[in-house]
Amino acid sequence: MVDVTEKAVTAREATAEARVRMRPETLAMIQSGGHPKGDVFAVARIAGIQAAKKTSDLIPLCHPLMLTSVKVELSAEGDDAVRIVARCKLAGQTGVEMEALTAASVAALTLYDMCKAVDRGMTIESVRLLEKLGGKSGHYQAGE
């Protein structure tokens, strides 16, 4: 693990996204609440939040962090995709990019898991860091 002992404690924030493409009928079923397993967006949201909190258990050499905020939002994008946006915050000595990326990824995997029985052709795509604030390296924002 990288030694962050001498780094200053600063406010840090990261936002990541993922997209899940699916058949329009699958998205319609999710939006209508007709899925037999229940509220797909709610379950994926909770999975993403839990994943952010467990990132250091999943990613070798990743620091365990005391997150102060984790938000995971899922929304329909067009008639065949779900966009997932995860935001993580803390006051600490290292960034939260991995936590945001993990939250978005696990939320996408959970959505896939819940819907695979009705749509095995779904794809998870565009997992990426959108923005990072704080720390020595400052502000990063992804291009369009």
N, C-alpha and C positions, 0 to 999 in steps of 0.2 A: 504494500500500500504506500502511496505517496505520503510523506510526512507533511502535515498541514499545521503543525504545532505553532509555528511562527506567523502564520497567516492571520490577518485581521478578521474579526467577526464582522460581516457586513450583511445587509439585506440582499437576498438572492432569489431569483425567480426564473423559471423556465416554462415554456409552452411548447408542446409537441402535438402532432396530429397523425392520424391514420385514417385510411378510407377502406371500407368494405364494399365491394361491388357484388351485386346479386341480381336475380331476376326481378323484374317489376312486381310480380305476384308475391314474392317473398317480402319485399319491402311493404307492400300493401297490407299483408297479413300482420307484420310487426306493428305498423301504425294503427291498425284497427283494433289491436289488442286481442286478436284471434289466435295467438300462438298457444298451443296446449301447455307449454312450460311456464306461461305467465308473461310478465312485463319484461321483454327482452332488453329494452334500454335501461331499466332500473337495475337489473341483474348485472349487465355489462358495466354500468357506472360503479356499482359497489365493487366489482372485481378489479376495476382499474384503480380505485382508491386503495384497496387492500394491496395490490401489486406494488404501488408506489411505496407503501410503507415497508415492503419486504424486499426492495431492490437489492440491498446489500447481501441478502441471502441467495439471490439468484445470479448476480453478476460478480465474478471473482474480483477481489481487490477493491471493490466499491465500498466507500465509507458508509457505515450506518449513520443515518441522519435523523435529527428530531424535526420532522416537517411540521410547519405551523399551519399549512393550508394545502389541501389537495382538492381540485375540482376537475371533474370529468363530465363533459357535455357531449351528448350524441344527438345528431340531427340528420333528417333525411336530406339528401342532396340530389335533386332531380328525382327521377322515378326508379333509379336502379342503384343507389349508393347511400351509404351512411357515412357521415364525417364525424370523427371522434376528435375532440380537442381536450388535452389534459394540461392543467396548470398546477405547478408545485411551487411553494414558497417556504422560506425559512430565513432565520438569521444565523449564519454559520460561517465556517472557514472553507467550505468547498461548495461547488455548485450543485444544482438539482436537475441538470439535464437528463441524467440517466433515469431519475425517478419519473420525470414527465414522459420520456420515451417508453419506459416500462409500463406506465399506466395506460398510455394510448395503445400499446401493443397487446396487453392482456385484455383490455376492453374489447379490442377487435377479435382476439382469439375466443373470447367468451361469446360474442355475438355469433361467430362462426359455429362454435360448439352447440349453441342453442338451436341454430337453424339448419344444421347440416342434414338432418333427416328430410327436410323439404327442398333443400337446394345445395347439392354437393359441389356445384360449380362456382360457388362464391370465391372471390379472390380478395386477399388483404394486400393493400398497396399504399404507396406514398407515406410510409412511416418516416417522419422527419422532424427535426427540431425547427420550430418556427421562430422562437425568440428566446434570448437569454439576457438577463439583467443582473448586474452586480459583480463583485469580485474584481480582481486585478485586470482581467482581460476586458472588462466593461460590457458594452451593449453589443449584441449580435442580433441581426434580424435577417431571416432567409429572404431571398428574392422570390418573385412570383413563380 
